[in-house]
């Protein structure tokens, strides 16, 4: 009887580790692929901080910091701003896609695709 209880507890613990290792964790910092100076930080306590460029552009102070709370339902994420506004997007693995289709990559999960400059031919052959 003790062996079967131990085996059952071991099986559930092992299954829990397997499932938790596969599921991406939501909290973290997501960096915009469009502008690497813009980021969204999702905290474990359900709050967020968004740093993005101001529109229209402001040369003296180009960035705005926006904060609030977020909630997740499946892939959908809703950002509720402190002033009452809302924004939404999708979480896909380690990426966040905003409502404009811009992808934000979770920091530490992927290296940005860098375009390698083409080689110039200096000598004609």
PLY file of the C-alpha trace (Angstrom):
ply
format ascii 1.0
element vertex 125
property float x
property float y
property float z
element edge 124
property int vertex1
property int vertex2
end_header
0.00 0.00 0.00
2.81 2.44 0.90
4.58 1.68 -2.38
1.49 2.41 -4.45
0.85 5.72 -2.63
4.50 6.69 -3.05
4.37 5.77 -6.76
1.17 7.78 -7.23
2.63 10.86 -5.49
5.85 10.51 -7.52
3.87 10.23 -10.78
1.84 13.40 -10.05
4.97 15.34 -9.05
6.75 14.23 -12.22
3.74 15.10 -14.38
3.55 18.54 -12.75
7.21 19.19 -13.55
6.77 18.13 -17.16
3.73 20.34 -17.75
5.18 23.36 -15.96
8.42 23.10 -17.96
6.52 23.22 -21.27
4.23 26.14 -20.45
5.81 29.55 -21.00
5.78 31.89 -18.05
4.03 35.17 -18.72
5.88 37.61 -16.43
8.99 39.15 -17.92
10.12 41.94 -20.23
9.06 41.93 -23.88
11.08 44.06 -26.32
9.56 45.42 -29.53
11.06 44.01 -32.73
10.11 47.28 -34.42
11.99 49.50 -31.93
14.35 47.85 -29.43
14.09 50.85 -27.08
10.40 50.12 -26.45
9.50 47.45 -23.93
6.65 45.98 -21.92
7.32 44.52 -18.47
4.69 42.15 -17.07
5.17 41.62 -13.33
4.10 38.46 -11.45
1.69 40.56 -9.32
-0.46 41.43 -12.37
0.89 44.92 -13.04
2.70 46.18 -16.13
4.99 48.99 -17.22
5.13 50.01 -20.88
7.83 52.28 -22.27
7.07 53.54 -25.76
7.83 56.46 -28.03
5.52 59.44 -27.79
3.37 60.38 -30.75
3.78 63.01 -32.04
7.53 62.76 -31.59
9.08 64.79 -28.80
12.81 65.34 -29.28
13.45 66.52 -25.71
11.56 63.66 -24.02
10.87 60.93 -26.60
9.42 58.20 -24.33
6.27 57.78 -22.27
5.92 55.30 -19.41
2.46 53.82 -19.00
1.43 51.56 -16.16
-1.57 49.58 -15.03
-2.81 46.03 -14.51
-3.06 43.14 -16.93
-5.18 40.01 -17.19
-4.72 36.92 -19.35
-7.33 34.58 -20.80
-5.81 31.89 -23.00
-3.69 33.74 -25.58
-5.53 37.04 -25.08
-4.01 39.67 -22.80
-5.72 42.88 -21.74
-3.76 45.85 -20.41
-5.87 48.15 -18.22
-4.30 51.57 -17.86
-4.44 53.54 -14.61
-6.47 56.26 -16.40
-9.17 53.76 -17.44
-8.03 53.03 -21.00
-7.47 49.51 -22.32
-5.23 47.83 -24.84
-5.17 44.22 -25.94
-2.88 41.75 -27.61
-1.96 38.08 -27.86
0.64 35.98 -26.09
2.12 33.32 -28.35
4.84 31.32 -26.62
7.52 33.82 -25.68
6.13 36.56 -27.91
3.59 39.30 -27.34
1.75 40.62 -30.40
0.08 43.99 -29.98
-3.15 45.09 -31.68
-1.13 46.63 -34.56
0.54 43.27 -35.29
3.93 44.33 -33.91
5.77 41.43 -32.27
7.50 41.91 -28.91
10.04 39.21 -27.95
10.50 38.09 -24.37
13.93 39.15 -23.16
16.32 36.22 -22.99
14.17 33.91 -25.12
15.36 34.76 -28.65
18.08 36.68 -30.39
16.81 39.39 -32.69
17.27 38.71 -36.39
20.06 41.01 -37.44
20.55 41.79 -41.10
24.11 41.10 -42.10
25.54 43.69 -44.48
26.22 42.44 -47.97
29.85 42.09 -48.96
31.07 44.56 -51.46
33.15 43.30 -54.32
36.24 45.44 -54.36
37.94 43.81 -57.28
36.45 42.69 -60.57
37.29 39.18 -61.54
0 1
1 2
2 3
3 4
4 5
5 6
6 7
7 8
8 9
9 10
10 11
11 12
12 13
13 14
14 15
15 16
16 17
17 18
18 19
19 20
20 21
21 22
22 23
23 24
24 25
25 26
26 27
27 28
28 29
29 30
30 31
31 32
32 33
33 34
34 35
35 36
36 37
37 38
38 39
39 40
40 41
41 42
42 43
43 44
44 45
45 46
46 47
47 48
48 49
49 50
50 51
51 52
52 53
53 54
54 55
55 56
56 57
57 58
58 59
59 60
60 61
61 62
62 63
63 64
64 65
65 66
66 67
67 68
68 69
69 70
70 71
71 72
72 73
73 74
74 75
75 76
76 77
77 78
78 79
79 80
80 81
81 82
82 83
83 84
84 85
85 86
86 87
87 88
88 89
89 90
90 91
91 92
92 93
93 94
94 95
95 96
96 97
97 98
98 99
99 100
100 101
101 102
102 103
103 104
104 105
105 106
106 107
107 108
108 109
109 110
110 111
111 112
112 113
113 114
114 115
115 116
116 117
117 118
118 119
119 120
120 121
121 122
122 123
123 124
